[in-house]
């Protein structure tokens, strides 16, 4: 089994209940064991700003699934919770599950890039990851803790 990190987000409906249910559904999947979950935190939307605030978290999982099969499981849980891919990109959504990191593995295939291609730029994803393990490395960019410190310093100077 390998360690993977999943980002969770929701900004429609009962966000907390949706994230909790997403974690439940993930934990029920063959080949996935949830080992840690960050606290849930409210964040401002990124990209498309005219929408409700998000509730975000991260989960550490042990998995025997291939990266592609793990992504399929994440997308399946999203669909079960009412996520559609229609409408505004980065717009409101019932749930968003992103494969952020796979320890020691990089993937660059059509439809799947790990680490997540914008992870190093997103406080809303780095902060929950840092809560789980600030020494996690985002290949090519540095540790989660260092990246978060850099972004928070940059934001506070603006």
Residue pairs with C-beta under 8 A, 6 or more apart in sequence:
1 33
1 62
1 63
1 64
2 62
2 63
2 64
2 102
2 103
2 104
2 105
3 35
3 60
3 61
3 62
3 63
3 102
3 103
4 60
4 61
4 62
4 63
4 70
4 99
4 101
4 102
4 103
5 58
5 59
5 60
5 61
5 99
5 100
5 101
5 102
5 129
5 132
5 136
6 26
6 58
6 59
6 61
6 74
6 97
6 98
6 99
6 100
7 56
7 57
7 58
7 96
7 97
7 98
7 100
7 116
7 125
7 128
7 129
8 19
8 22
8 23
8 56
8 57
8 58
8 59
8 95
8 96
8 97
9 19
9 43
9 54
9 55
9 56
9 57
9 93
9 95
9 96
9 98
9 124
10 18
10 19
10 22
10 54
10 55
10 93
10 94
10 95
10 96
11 45
11 51
11 52
11 53
11 54
11 55
11 92
11 93
12 18
12 52
12 92
12 93
12 94
13 94
15 40
15 54
15 55
16 40
16 55
18 81
18 94
18 95
19 40
19 55
19 57
19 95
21 81
22 77
22 78
22 81
22 95
22 97
23 34
23 37
23 59
25 77
25 80
25 81
26 32
26 34
26 59
26 61
26 73
26 74
26 77
26 97
27 33
27 34
29 73
29 77
31 63
31 64
31 65
31 69
31 73
32 61
32 62
32 63
32 65
32 70
32 73
33 61
33 62
33 63
34 59
34 60
34 61
35 60
35 61
35 62
36 59
36 60
36 132
37 57
37 58
37 59
37 60
38 57
38 58
38 59
38 128
38 129
38 131
38 132
39 57
39 128
39 131
40 55
40 56
40 57
41 55
41 56
41 57
41 124
41 127
41 128
42 53
42 54
42 55
42 56
43 53
43 54
43 55
43 56
43 123
43 124
44 53
44 54
44 124
45 51
45 52
45 53
45 54
45 90
46 90
46 122
46 124
47 89
47 90
48 88
48 89
48 90
48 91
51 91
51 92
52 92
54 124
56 124
56 125
56 127
56 128
57 128
58 100
58 125
58 128
58 129
58 131
58 132
60 132
60 133
63 70
65 73
67 99
67 102
67 105
67 107
67 112
67 114
68 109
68 112
70 99
71 99
71 111
71 112
74 97
74 98
74 99
75 97
77 95
77 97
78 95
78 96
78 97
81 94
81 95
82 94
82 95
83 93
83 94
83 95
83 96
98 116
98 125
99 112
99 114
99 116
100 114
100 115
100 116
100 119
100 125
100 129
101 114
101 115
101 116
101 119
101 129
101 136
101 138
102 114
102 115
103 136
105 114
106 114
106 115
106 139
107 113
107 114
115 138
115 139
115 141
116 125
119 125
119 126
119 138
119 141
120 126
120 138
120 141
120 142
120 147
121 151
123 148
123 151
123 152
123 155
126 144
126 147
126 148
126 151
127 148
129 136
129 144
130 136
130 144
130 145
130 148
133 144
134 143
134 144
134 145
134 148
135 143
135 144
135 145
136 143
136 144
137 143
137 144
138 144
138 147
141 147
